Amino acid sequence: MRVVCSFLALICLASAVQGAESYDIVIYGGTSAAFSAAVQARRMGKSVIILEPREHVGGLTVSGLGSTDSGNKAAIGGVAREFYQRIKQHYDESSAWRQESAKGYSRYRPEDDAMWTFEPHVAEGIVRDMLKDAGVVVVTGEFLDRAQGAEMQGQRLVSLTMQSGRKVAGKVFIDATYEGDLLAAVGVSFTVGRESNAMYGETLNGVQVGHARSHQFVKQVDGYIVPGDPKSGLLPGIETDPGVDGEGDARVQAYNFRICMTDNKENQVPFAKPADYDEQEFELLLRNFEAGDMRLPLAIGMMPNRKTDVNNNHAVSTDFIGRNYDFPTAGDVERARIEQEHA
């Protein structure tokens, strides 16, 4: 009886995924989690495909976040440490230093086995090489049909259909997106934002005004469109109150771009003025300077070859606070609009 049931199950599965490519493991999203899972799975003998909507594979690791938040580096092992070891091997070569010398870069230590800061293109090259060496199939430019593309057989996900019409079947699926797109597509329950203290009888959830100590205004700045006139309304980026302590909401941590810049004029790309530039979006920053806060509103981490990993710093910086709240559940067109606003 067990053999008959298994045979029938195989017939049903074959019917459900007719015309689809088939892999042991299908990974949607090309973040660093996808890279690590794919490489390890291939080394364990599984067939693996990564389906990534964008053109880059490696997530933030290859997209500007070159200053690794590593903490205790001895705790980093496995595929992750191998990646950082390959970073080190790259910069061990004199040919890697085109804009400065290895001796002039304080974060390069010849005696270390791994290196924790790097240029984005170097990181992506190593990610691509490791995926290729492992035999992972990588497909970019493929967006999941989030409305109808997750094909279920009972409670089991059996295939994905992309917006292009491409269909991929698998035994195991991994959601390696930052937003949990695959989980949402198959109907897994989720929460966006922060729960209130009351929901689970806790004390550190929701709004925490008392813990808001970083990146605050240190000078008094007028937030009205017409200074001193409440009737004129508030400048972009300002809300009327911070909320009630312990209260939940649908807000998520601010997004920004980690910016790779350089002081080498021969290697620079100029910033272009956006066609829809709105000076009022930057008025708060200007008023903060006028109020006397002359600190550079950027956190600049130096990467090899005179490049940077620029992050948010101080009250008004690269974080576009409040403009990403709809992003986790938005459709692809709306996400593109929100992303462009951040740019």
C-alpha positions as CSV (number, residue, x, y, z in Angstrom):
1,M,0.0,0.0,0.0
2,R,2.9,2.3,0.8
3,V,4.5,1.7,-2.6
4,V,1.2,2.5,-4.3
5,C,0.7,5.7,-2.4
6,S,4.3,6.8,-3.1
7,F,3.7,6.1,-6.8
8,L,0.5,8.1,-6.9
9,A,2.3,11.0,-5.2
10,L,5.0,11.0,-7.8
11,I,2.4,11.0,-10.6
12,C,0.6,14.0,-8.9
13,L,3.9,15.9,-8.5
14,A,4.9,15.3,-12.1
15,S,1.6,16.6,-13.3
16,A,1.8,19.7,-11.1
17,V,5.2,20.7,-12.5
18,Q,4.8,19.7,-16.1
19,G,7.0,21.8,-18.4
20,A,9.1,23.2,-15.5
21,E,12.9,23.1,-14.9
22,S,13.5,20.9,-11.9
23,Y,16.1,21.3,-9.1
24,D,16.6,19.8,-5.6
25,I,16.7,23.3,-4.1
26,V,15.2,26.5,-5.6
27,I,16.3,29.7,-4.0
28,Y,14.4,32.9,-4.7
29,G,16.4,36.1,-4.0
30,G,20.1,36.6,-4.5
31,T,21.2,37.9,-1.1
32,S,24.3,36.7,0.7
33,A,22.0,34.2,2.4
34,A,21.2,32.7,-1.0
35,F,24.9,32.6,-1.9
36,S,25.9,30.8,1.3
37,A,23.0,28.3,1.1
38,A,23.5,27.6,-2.5
39,V,27.3,26.9,-2.2
40,Q,26.8,24.6,0.8
41,A,23.9,22.7,-0.8
42,R,25.9,22.1,-4.0
43,R,28.8,20.8,-2.0
44,M,26.4,18.4,-0.4
45,G,25.5,17.1,-3.8
46,K,22.2,18.9,-4.4
47,S,21.2,20.6,-7.6
48,V,20.5,24.3,-6.9
49,I,19.2,27.3,-8.8
50,I,19.2,31.0,-7.6
51,L,16.5,33.2,-9.1
52,E,17.3,36.9,-8.5
53,P,15.1,39.7,-9.7
54,R,18.0,42.2,-10.1
55,E,21.2,42.0,-12.0
56,H,23.5,41.6,-9.0
57,V,24.0,38.5,-6.8
58,G,25.2,38.9,-3.2
59,G,22.8,41.4,-1.7
60,L,24.2,44.3,0.4
61,T,27.5,42.5,0.5
62,V,28.1,43.4,-3.1
63,S,26.1,46.6,-3.2
64,G,28.1,49.1,-1.1
65,L,28.2,47.6,2.4
66,G,31.9,46.9,2.3
67,S,32.6,47.6,6.0
68,T,31.5,44.3,7.5
69,D,29.8,44.4,10.9
70,S,31.7,41.4,12.1
71,G,31.9,41.7,15.9
72,N,33.9,38.7,17.1
73,K,35.6,37.6,13.9
74,A,36.6,34.3,15.4
75,A,32.9,33.3,15.4
76,I,32.6,33.6,11.6
77,G,33.2,30.3,9.8
78,G,31.9,28.1,7.0
79,V,31.1,29.6,3.6
80,A,31.1,33.1,5.1
81,R,34.7,32.9,6.3
82,E,35.7,31.3,3.1
83,F,34.3,34.4,1.3
84,Y,36.3,36.7,3.5
85,Q,39.4,34.6,3.1
86,R,39.1,35.0,-0.7
87,I,38.7,38.7,-0.2
88,K,42.1,38.7,1.6
89,Q,43.7,36.5,-1.1
90,H,42.5,39.1,-3.7
91,Y,44.1,42.0,-1.9
92,D,47.3,40.0,-1.2
93,E,48.0,40.5,-4.9
94,S,49.8,43.7,-5.7
95,S,47.7,44.1,-8.9
96,A,44.6,44.7,-6.7
97,W,46.0,48.0,-5.4
98,R,45.4,50.4,-8.2
99,Q,44.7,53.7,-6.3
100,E,46.8,53.2,-3.2
101,S,49.3,50.7,-1.8
102,A,48.5,47.9,0.6
103,K,50.8,49.4,3.2
104,G,48.8,52.6,3.1
105,Y,45.6,50.9,3.9
106,S,45.3,50.3,7.7
107,R,42.7,47.6,7.4
108,Y,44.9,45.3,5.4
109,R,47.0,43.1,7.6
110,P,49.3,40.6,5.8
111,E,49.3,38.2,8.7
112,D,45.5,37.8,8.8
113,D,43.8,34.9,7.1
114,A,40.7,37.0,6.2
115,M,39.9,40.6,5.3
116,W,36.7,42.4,6.3
117,T,36.5,45.5,4.1
118,F,36.4,45.5,0.3
119,E,35.2,47.1,-2.9
120,P,31.7,46.1,-4.1
121,H,32.9,44.8,-7.5
122,V,35.5,42.7,-5.8
123,A,32.9,41.1,-3.5
124,E,30.6,40.3,-6.4
125,G,33.4,38.8,-8.4
126,I,34.2,36.5,-5.6
127,V,30.5,35.6,-5.0
128,R,30.1,34.8,-8.7
129,D,33.3,32.7,-8.7
130,M,32.3,30.7,-5.7
131,L,28.9,30.0,-7.2
132,K,30.4,29.0,-10.5
133,D,33.0,26.8,-8.8
134,A,30.2,25.1,-6.9
135,G,28.1,24.6,-10.0
136,V,25.1,26.7,-8.9
137,V,22.8,27.8,-11.6
138,V,22.3,31.6,-11.3
139,V,19.5,33.4,-13.2
140,T,19.1,37.2,-12.8
141,G,16.3,39.5,-14.0
142,E,13.6,37.0,-12.9
143,F,10.8,38.5,-10.9
144,L,8.4,36.1,-9.2
145,D,4.7,36.4,-10.1
146,R,3.8,37.1,-6.5
147,A,0.1,37.0,-7.1
148,Q,-0.2,33.6,-8.9
149,G,3.3,32.2,-9.3
150,A,3.6,30.0,-6.2
151,E,2.1,26.6,-7.2
152,M,1.0,24.5,-4.3
153,Q,0.1,20.8,-3.9
154,G,-1.8,20.7,-0.7
155,Q,0.4,22.4,1.9
156,R,3.5,21.9,-0.2
157,L,5.1,24.3,-2.6
158,V,6.0,22.5,-5.8
159,S,7.0,25.2,-8.4
160,L,7.4,28.9,-9.0
161,T,6.4,30.8,-12.1
162,M,8.2,34.0,-12.9
163,Q,6.7,37.1,-14.6
164,S,8.6,36.1,-17.7
165,G,6.7,32.8,-17.8
166,R,9.7,30.7,-16.7
167,K,8.6,27.8,-14.4
168,V,10.9,26.2,-11.9
169,A,10.1,23.1,-9.8
170,G,11.9,22.0,-6.7
171,K,12.0,19.6,-3.7
172,V,13.0,22.4,-1.3
173,F,12.5,26.2,-1.6
174,I,14.4,28.9,0.2
175,D,13.2,32.4,0.6
176,A,16.4,34.5,0.5
177,T,14.8,37.8,-0.3
178,Y,15.1,40.7,2.2
179,E,11.3,41.2,2.3
180,G,10.1,37.6,2.5
181,D,8.4,37.7,-0.9
182,L,8.2,33.9,-1.3
183,L,6.8,33.4,2.2
184,A,4.1,36.0,1.4
185,A,3.4,34.4,-2.0
186,V,2.6,31.0,-0.5
187,G,0.4,32.5,2.3
188,V,2.7,32.3,5.3
189,S,1.4,34.7,8.0
190,F,3.8,37.6,8.8
191,T,3.9,40.9,10.6
192,V,5.3,44.1,9.2
193,G,6.6,46.6,11.7
194,R,6.7,46.3,15.5
195,E,4.2,44.7,17.9
196,S,3.0,46.6,20.9
197,N,4.1,45.7,24.5
198,A,0.6,44.7,25.2
199,M,0.4,42.0,22.5
200,Y,2.7,39.6,24.2
201,G,3.0,41.1,27.7
202,E,6.5,42.5,27.1
203,T,8.4,45.7,27.8
204,L,10.8,46.5,24.9
205,N,8.4,46.4,21.9
206,G,6.8,49.2,20.0
207,V,7.7,52.9,20.3
208,Q,10.7,53.4,22.6
209,V,11.2,57.2,23.0
210,G,13.6,56.8,25.9
211,H,15.9,54.6,23.8
212,A,16.0,57.1,20.9
213,R,19.5,58.4,21.7
214,S,21.4,58.1,18.4
215,H,21.2,60.3,15.4
216,Q,19.2,63.0,17.2
217,F,19.1,66.8,16.6
218,V,21.7,68.5,18.9
219,K,20.5,72.0,17.9
220,Q,17.0,73.6,17.9
221,V,15.7,73.4,14.4
222,D,12.4,74.9,13.2
223,G,10.4,72.3,11.4
224,Y,7.6,74.4,9.9
225,I,7.6,75.2,6.2
226,V,7.5,78.9,7.1
227,P,9.7,79.2,10.2
228,G,7.6,80.0,13.3
229,D,4.3,79.5,11.5
230,P,2.5,76.2,12.4
231,K,-0.3,77.0,9.9
232,S,2.3,76.6,7.1
233,G,2.6,72.9,7.8
234,L,5.6,70.7,8.5
235,L,8.6,70.2,6.3
236,P,9.1,66.8,4.7
237,G,10.4,64.1,7.1
238,I,8.7,65.6,10.2
239,E,5.7,64.1,12.1
240,T,3.7,65.8,14.8
241,D,4.7,63.5,17.7
242,P,6.9,60.5,18.3
243,G,4.1,58.2,19.3
244,V,3.2,56.5,22.6
245,D,5.8,54.4,24.4
246,G,5.1,50.7,23.9
247,E,2.6,51.3,21.1
248,G,2.9,49.1,18.0
249,D,2.8,50.3,14.4
250,A,3.6,49.2,10.8
251,R,6.9,51.2,10.6
252,V,10.1,49.5,9.6
253,Q,13.7,50.5,10.0
254,A,14.8,53.2,7.5
255,Y,16.4,52.3,4.2
256,N,19.3,54.0,2.5
257,F,21.9,53.3,-0.2
258,R,25.4,52.5,1.0
259,I,27.4,54.8,-1.2
260,C,30.7,53.9,-2.8
261,M,32.6,57.1,-3.5
262,T,36.2,58.1,-4.1
263,D,38.4,61.2,-3.9
264,N,40.3,60.1,-7.0
265,K,39.0,62.4,-9.7
266,E,40.0,60.0,-12.5
267,N,37.7,57.3,-11.0
268,Q,34.7,59.5,-10.2
269,V,31.2,59.5,-11.7
270,P,29.5,62.9,-11.1
271,F,26.2,63.1,-9.2
272,A,23.4,64.1,-11.6
273,K,20.7,66.4,-10.5
274,P,17.3,64.5,-10.5
275,A,14.7,65.7,-13.0
276,D,12.2,65.9,-10.1
277,Y,14.6,67.6,-7.6
278,D,12.6,69.2,-4.8
279,E,14.7,71.6,-2.7
280,Q,12.2,71.3,0.2
281,E,13.2,67.7,0.7
282,F,16.6,69.0,1.9
283,E,15.4,72.1,3.8
284,L,15.7,70.3,7.1
285,L,19.3,69.5,6.5
286,L,20.1,73.1,5.5
287,R,18.3,74.4,8.6
288,N,20.3,72.0,10.8
289,F,23.5,73.5,9.4
290,E,22.2,77.0,9.9
291,A,21.3,76.1,13.5
292,G,25.0,75.4,14.1
293,D,25.3,71.6,13.7
294,M,28.4,71.6,11.4
295,R,29.1,67.9,11.8
296,L,29.4,66.0,8.5
297,P,26.1,64.2,8.1
298,L,27.7,61.0,6.9
299,A,29.6,58.0,8.3
300,I,32.5,57.4,6.0
301,G,34.2,54.0,6.1
302,M,37.3,53.8,4.0
303,M,37.6,50.8,1.7
304,P,40.6,49.8,-0.4
305,N,41.7,51.9,-3.3
306,R,40.5,55.2,-1.9
307,K,36.8,54.2,-2.0
308,T,34.2,54.5,0.7
309,D,31.2,52.8,2.3
310,V,29.1,55.8,3.2
311,N,26.3,55.2,5.8
312,N,23.8,57.3,7.7
313,N,25.0,59.6,10.5
314,H,23.4,62.2,12.7
315,A,19.9,63.7,12.5
316,V,19.5,64.3,8.8
317,S,21.5,62.0,6.6
318,T,21.2,59.3,4.0
319,D,18.3,57.4,5.7
320,F,15.1,58.4,4.0
321,I,13.0,58.0,7.2
322,G,9.4,57.2,6.7
323,R,9.4,56.7,3.0
324,N,9.9,52.9,3.0
325,Y,7.0,51.9,5.2
326,D,5.0,50.5,2.2
327,F,7.9,48.8,0.6
328,P,7.7,45.3,2.2
329,T,4.2,44.6,0.9
330,A,4.3,46.8,-2.2
331,G,4.1,45.5,-5.8
332,D,7.1,45.6,-8.0
333,V,6.1,48.9,-9.7
334,E,5.5,50.6,-6.4
335,R,8.8,49.3,-5.0
336,A,10.6,50.7,-8.0
337,R,9.1,54.1,-7.3
338,I,10.0,54.0,-3.6
339,E,13.6,52.9,-4.5
340,Q,13.9,55.8,-7.0
341,E,12.8,58.2,-4.3
342,H,15.5,57.0,-2.0
343,A,18.1,57.4,-4.8
